[in-house]
Amino acid sequence: MPPEGEHRVEVHIDKLLTARGLTLTELADRVGITLANLSALKNGRVRAVRFSTLTALCDALQCQPGDLFTVRRPSQVQAPT
């Protein structure tokens, strides 16, 4: 298991918000989570995502989980700064 902070999951909430014409605040309200928690998820600072939250995000953004997240290949990981 990689050390904390070296995960390779990229979150694409910003791209989906722009495409849907939504703000982060509007999405937080639709999903039923706090703006702080959604911001942490958007910035990749969470350790886990509940399936209920993932389902609510997909419903609100009319997308699939694969639209929200991708995994970088190990060679694409940048060293921490």
Contacts in CASP RR format, 6 or more apart in sequence:
PFRMAT RR
TARGET T0000
AUTHOR 0000-0000-0000
METHOD contacts of the structure
MODEL  1
MPPEGEHRVEVHIDKLLTARGLTLTELADRVGITLANLSALKNGRVRAVR
FSTLTALCDALQCQPGDLFTVRRPSQVQAPT
2 8 0 8 1.000
5 80 0 8 1.000
6 77 0 8 1.000
6 80 0 8 1.000
7 44 0 8 1.000
8 71 0 8 1.000
8 72 0 8 1.000
8 73 0 8 1.000
8 74 0 8 1.000
8 76 0 8 1.000
8 77 0 8 1.000
9 44 0 8 1.000
9 69 0 8 1.000
9 70 0 8 1.000
9 71 0 8 1.000
9 72 0 8 1.000
10 69 0 8 1.000
10 70 0 8 1.000
10 71 0 8 1.000
10 72 0 8 1.000
11 41 0 8 1.000
11 42 0 8 1.000
11 43 0 8 1.000
11 44 0 8 1.000
11 68 0 8 1.000
11 69 0 8 1.000
12 67 0 8 1.000
12 68 0 8 1.000
12 69 0 8 1.000
12 70 0 8 1.000
13 24 0 8 1.000
13 27 0 8 1.000
13 38 0 8 1.000
13 41 0 8 1.000
13 42 0 8 1.000
13 57 0 8 1.000
13 61 0 8 1.000
13 68 0 8 1.000
14 42 0 8 1.000
16 61 0 8 1.000
16 63 0 8 1.000
16 67 0 8 1.000
16 68 0 8 1.000
17 23 0 8 1.000
17 24 0 8 1.000
17 27 0 8 1.000
17 61 0 8 1.000
20 61 0 8 1.000
20 62 0 8 1.000
22 30 0 8 1.000
22 60 0 8 1.000
22 61 0 8 1.000
24 35 0 8 1.000
24 38 0 8 1.000
24 39 0 8 1.000
24 42 0 8 1.000
25 35 0 8 1.000
27 38 0 8 1.000
27 57 0 8 1.000
27 60 0 8 1.000
27 61 0 8 1.000
28 34 0 8 1.000
28 35 0 8 1.000
28 37 0 8 1.000
28 38 0 8 1.000
30 56 0 8 1.000
30 60 0 8 1.000
31 38 0 8 1.000
31 53 0 8 1.000
31 56 0 8 1.000
31 57 0 8 1.000
31 60 0 8 1.000
32 56 0 8 1.000
33 53 0 8 1.000
33 56 0 8 1.000
37 46 0 8 1.000
40 46 0 8 1.000
41 49 0 8 1.000
41 53 0 8 1.000
54 65 0 8 1.000
54 68 0 8 1.000
57 63 0 8 1.000
57 68 0 8 1.000
58 64 0 8 1.000
58 65 0 8 1.000
58 67 0 8 1.000
58 68 0 8 1.000
61 67 0 8 1.000
61 68 0 8 1.000
END
